[in-house]
Amino acid sequence: MFRKRFYYLIQLQYLGFRYHGWQKQPKVNTLQRMVERTIAYVLDHKDFKILAAGRTDAKVSANQTYIELFVDHQPLELEAFYPAFNQNLPQDIKALSIEETDEHFNIIQSPKVKEYLYLFSFGEKFHPFCAPFMYNIAEELHITKMQEAARLFEGKHNFRSYCHRPSEHTVLEGEVLHCEIKKNDVYTANFFPKESYLLRVKGEGFKRNQIRLMMGVLLDLGKGKVDMDFIKQTLDPEAKEIILEHIVPGSGLILNTIEFNV
């Protein structure tokens, strides 16, 4: 029997602090699980599937991301579905838009640029309400050195040191389009520290825990535990392999934007 399928692109944002990442897993609560449960409730059937533009790790948030929704048999009545979907999502997940697409659009293969931010502060311990959004470091940090080192990541590199437990099939080469550390003026709240910072990284794709490992080694530089030459060595394909262990917490990481290059 011929199956008629309908295609939709949904823009989402979410606070990831209470979830074990995007991808559905047994016995734990994930974002994919909650989104699928909500769609099934609103549609009153399970003849659909979703694909995400990317899979975030545990506690990682997204200001802007996308899923593709495939619905079989009957098209959605968007004016009814969209508000019902939003109303029934948990309060830490929000749909920003929905549009119809077609079978030619592929959310995974479609070229796109992702921008991630990692928020952090240092010195006096921050207000506990900050915990879902940023990472606090007790030691003083040499921010100027960290800003200089962040630029080393820009361009095409072998990121083997910045890929957590790669397999033999992992593509270790990649390109970072932009990398900087600056004062945080993007996300603010009256309980945030007076001064906080962010690492901004843009690229078409990243390795497993790549940005959290980059942030970790930049913090080690800021604390004086490593020097600039050490970071250069981690990016040198001819140098001896360096395995980095400092993976900062996921709760400071935000998938800030996704831009499709259509």
N, C-alpha and C positions, 0 to 999 in steps of 0.2 A: 504494500500500500504506500502511495506517495505521501511523504510527510512535508507539509508546508511549514516553513520556519520564518520567524520574524526577528529582527535584529535591532538592539537598542544600546546606546552608549549613555551610561550614567556617571555623573561626576559626584564624587563623595569626599567628605572630610570626616576625620575621627580622632578622638583622643585614645591612644593605644594603651594607656597605663594599666588597665585591668584585663588586658587580653594577652593571650599567648601567641601573638602574631596574627598574620592574615590567614595563613593556610589552615584548613580544617584538620584537626587531630583528634584522636579518641581521648575521651575523659578530661579534656580541658576546653575552656571557652576561647574561641577564636572569632575574629571579625567575620571571616567567611561563613562560619556557622550561623552567626546572628543575622547576617544579611540574607542568607538562603532561607532561614526560618521565617523571616519577615516577608520575603517575596512569596513563599509558599502559602503563608497565612492570607495575604492580600489576594492572591490569585485563586486560592482554594484548590490548588492542584500542584503537582510537582513535575509537570512536563516542561521543564526549563533547565538551563544550566548557565553558570556565569564563569567568566574568565577575567582575571585582574591584570592591569597594566604592569603590576609589580607586586611582589610579596614582601611585606614588611615583617621584621622580627618582633619578638615579644617586647611590649611596652613602647614600641616606636609609633609615633603619631603621623597623621597626614593632614596637611592643610588643603591639598588638592591632589586627588588621584582619580582613577577611572576604572570602571568595570564594564564589560560587555555582557549584555543579557540576551540570551537566545530563548525565545518562547515558541513552542510548537502549537500548531493547529489554528489558534485564533490570535489576531493582533491585539495589542493593548489599547485600551481607551485611556490615553495618556492623561487627560484632564481628571479622570477618576483615580487612575493608578498612582500617579506621582504624589499627590497629597496624602493618600492612604498609606503609601509606602513610607513616607517621611514620618507620619504620625505614629506609626507602629515600630519604627526603628528605636533601639535604645537611645537614651538622651545623649550619649557620647558618640553617636554616629549620625551624620546628617547628609542627605542628598542635596546637592546644589543645582543640578539640572538633569534633564533626560532628553535625548533626541533619538529619532529613528535613524538607523544606518542600514547597511545592506551586507550581502555575503562577501563583497569585495574588500571590506574593511577587516583587518586582522589586528586586534589590540596588542598582541604579543610581538608580531613581526613588524608592525608599522614603526618607522623611524621616529624616535622621540628623544627629547632632552629632559633629564630629570635634575631638579635642583634640591639638594638636601641642606638643611641647617642643623648644626649641633650647638645647643646653648649651654654655656657654662659660666660659673662665677668662681672667685677665689677669695680666701680670707675668712672672715667671720661666717659661721654657719648660717645658711639662709633659712627663711621661714619654711616650715614643713609643707605649706601649700605649694611651694615651688617644685616639690619632688617629681610631679608628673611631667615637668617641662624642661628641667635643666639639671646639670651636674655641678656639685660644689666641691672645690678642692681646698683643703685647709692651708696648704703651703702657698707662699708668695710665688707668682709666676712672672717670668721675663717676657712680657707680651710682645715687645718689639722683636725679639729673636724669633718668637713663634710666628709672627707675621711675615718675617723674611723667609722662614723655612716653608711656610705654607705654599709659597710660589714655586717651590721645587717640584711639587706634585703636578703642576700644569704641563700639558703636552702628552706625548705618547711614551709609555714606560712599560717595563715588565713589572707587574705588581705582585709577584710571587710572595713577597714578604707581607703583603697586605690582603692576603686571601686565607681565611681560616680553614685549615684542613682541606686543601684542594685535592680533587681526584686526578687520575691520570688523564681525564678528558677535559679538565678545566682549562679554558683559554686564559692564560695569565697576562697577555698583553692587553692594554687598554689605553684610553685617552681621557684625561681630565681637561675639560675646556676652561674651567675657571676654579681657582681655589684661593680663598683669602680668610683672614681673621680680622674682625672689626668689632667695635662696640655694638651691642645689641640695641637696635632701635626698631626692630621688626615686631617683636612680641613683648608687650609690657603689661604690668599689673601693679596695683598699689602695694602688693606684698612681695614683689620682686626686690632683689638687692638694689641698692642705689646705682650700682654699676655692674653690668653683666656683659658677656661677650658672645660672639657666635663664630663658628666656622661655616663658611658658605662654599659648597662644592657643586659644580655642574658637570654633567657628562651624559653620554648616551646609555651607559650601563656601568654597574659596579660589581665587584666580586663580593663573595660572602664576608660580611663584617668589615669590608674595606674602609669605609668612612670611620667606623668606630676604632679601627686600628690606626688610621691616620691621626685621629684626634688623640689617641693614647700616646703615640710617639711624639706628637707636638707638645703634649703636656709634660712628658718626660724631659723634653728639651727645655721647656719653661722652668722646670724644677732644677735644671742643671744635672740631671742624671745621664743625659747623652749630649753630644755636640752636633753641630751642623754636618760635619763629615760623616757621622754615623747615619744620618738620614739620607745623605747622598749615596752611601754604600747600599742602603736598602733598595735603592732605585737603579743600581748599577747591575745590568745583567751579567757582567763579567766578574763581579765580586762574589765572594763566598756567600752562600745562602744564609740569610739571617731570619730566624723565626721569631716573630714578635708575639708577645704574650699579653700586652696591656690592651685589653678590649674594654673600652669605657661602657657604662650602662646604656641600655637601649632607650631609657626614658628621656634622655636629652636630645634624641634624634628626631627630626621632623622632615618628612617628605613634603617640601614646601610647594613645588609646582611641577607639573608635567606639561611639556609643549610637544604636540604632535607635528612632525614635519610632513605635511601632506602636499 
